Amino acid sequence: MQPGRNSPLIYGLLLGVWALVVAWQATEHVRFREESRAALVDRAKDISTTLGIVLRSQRRFGGVVSKERLEASLTELIRQEKTELNGIALLNAAGDLMASAGTGDFQTRGVAGTTEHWDAQTATLVNPVDLGTNLTSDFEGTNPPIILSRQDITNRLATNRMSLPPPRPPPDAAPGSQPAEHPTNLISGPESPGGERPTPPVAAAVANPGRPRDGGFRPRFGRPRWMSEEDYQTLLQKQGAHSFVIVMSTQPLRAACDQDLWLRSIIAVLATISVIGSGLAWRSVTRSAELQIRLVRASELNSHLREMNLAAAGLAHETRNPLNIIRGMAQMLSKQSEAPAEIREKARAIVDETDKVTSQLNEFINYSRPREIRRAKIALNSAVNEVVRTLNHDIEEKKLRVETGGESVSIEADEQLLRQVLFNLFINAIQAVDAGGQIQILMHKISASEAALEVRDDGPGVPPERRQEIFKPYFTTNQKGTGLGLAVVQQIVLAHGWEIECLPNEPKGAVFRISHLKVMA
């Protein structure tokens, strides 16, 4: 199985997993937000239940509730629920405000509006006990309470001139006797025989609203006895509590939703990082597998090339023997005096061509031979002088000026391979310069442990675009060259761990510099 062929499938699977995780987190966040809003609505319902209890506890007489006492109780309720509850309001059937506490948009949220209204800071809920019904559902089918201020209650009592119940006979009165008539007062009640006015039930309810009448019995919400049915229905439309509005703060909800969003965003980011990391890991695995396959193929090819190289080197070595025989026979023919001149001239041409082929075969064998480095301490200037003496005949033939200079340096190298490097560089320089030219060989230390060698000539030089190609096998700018001399030099230099480069020589010529030569003490 090749991993590269399965890459689209793996990437698609990772992308699908990432999309699934992100969609899952988004869905969970929406669910959390809806549950938080539902919890806020449930909390408003609990508060509305408390509001119903407050309304019952604030009853005075009949169905009248003191506005001042009611708003004081609502304010206390808001104070206890200050983190969530912003305001409470009671509205009549027309949506007018009857009583309120706290802050909120009460006027625009009547029974004709929506049962829920959400904005950035608050949630306004109408009748959260049973959304969509009026307030009477909270009072078991009874009439809603009438909310009046203390002054309104006093004024209506005085206006309606309500009938008080007959006074009770004194405990010591005879059976069947009639109670004494006393003048009445709507607020103070009938006067006592001693000139004192006992407090009537209604006035007592206003003066002491916390005390129940008739031995603790609290009447249900309904028409007061002192009010006619027509007046009661009219008052019920104007002052009756038909619905109530609760304004809840959404700050805790938003804080919880924001925290949940941050957590789920972190999960989504981690999932993204994981998917990207998995994709990169799979990509690395794929490339590693492909690289291993290429390495195996390259190793097989390298083994095949090594075998071919050995076979070619063996063929070249075996070819030199027939060439030597041909060269010897041609030399014999060229030296026979009785042979025609044309035959002797052709025999000498055979010898020259045979020498060229033999030289190429020798360089090919040197290039294909494995390099086994035997390091030893070598005096660099001595090796340079010895190679110069070896090529003295070629130097004198072209009347060249050869200068050696620099510091006396001893380096670590294979002596035979170093001589071959110097020989090939000198031959290359001799072939490049014209007659009467100049060649310089300089040796100097770069540091206490490193030295460099430079071979300079004043020949035509090497163009910049060819300074890297001249080290490739069979690349040459000399018609008489084989193209393997500098390739052999680079092979030996790299085997020692050195570096070689071709640089321009001012004002003309080329410089071959070998650096990183290890200095021996």
Buried (B, 14 or more C-beta within 10 A) or exposed (E): EEBEEEBEEBBEBBEEBBEEBBEBBBEBBEEBBEEBBEEBBEBBBEBBEBBBEBBBBBBBBBBBBBBBBBBEBBBEBBEEBEEBBBBBBBBBBEBEEBBBBBEBBBEEBBBEEEBBBBEEEBBBBBBBBEBEEBBBEBBEEEBBBBBBBBEBBBEBBEEBEBEBEEBEBEEEEEEEEEEEEBEBBBBBBBBEEEEEBEBBEBBBBBEEBEEEBEEEEEBEBEBBBBBEEEBBEEBBEEBBBBBBBBBBBBBBBBEBBEEBBEBBBEBBEEBEEBBEEBBEEBBEEBEEBEEEEEEEEEEEEEEEEEEEBEEBBEEBEEBBEEBEEBBEBBBEBBEEEEBEEEEBEBBBEBBEBBEEBBEBBBBBBBBBEEEEEEEEEBBBBEBBEEBBEEBEEEBEEEEBEBEEEBEEBBBBBBEEBBBBBBBBBBBBBBBBBEEEBBBBBBBEBEEEEEBBBBBBBBBEBBEEEEBEEBBBBEBBBEEEBBBBBBBBBBBBBEBBEBBBEBBBBEEEBBBBBBBBBBBBE
